[in-house]
Amino acid sequence: MDYSEPDFGNQKLRINIEDLETVKCPACNGEIFEELTKFRKISPIITGKAMEILPEPVFCCHACKYILKNTDIVPIDFSDKRIN
């Protein structure tokens, strides 16, 4: 078994990669993704300069080309959470 040991200052966390959940494509259940780049234009009104381009990394399913959204990667379930 391979263990990754991320360094968090003086603390080390031992993680067995075999125990982690695999992210799957919600469209086809594929498990292989490609990193692509999406470009966003930033208005000169916001920056005070000429038009600027901001690169944004996105992940695309290798099998069906579905582009993952943040909610696809990190499921959020607020159904039983209450704000006091």
Protein Blocks (a to p, Z undefined) as FASTA:
>chain_A
ZZddddehjaccdddfklpccdddfklopabdcdddddddddfklnopacdddddddddd
fklopacdfklmmccdfklgccZZ
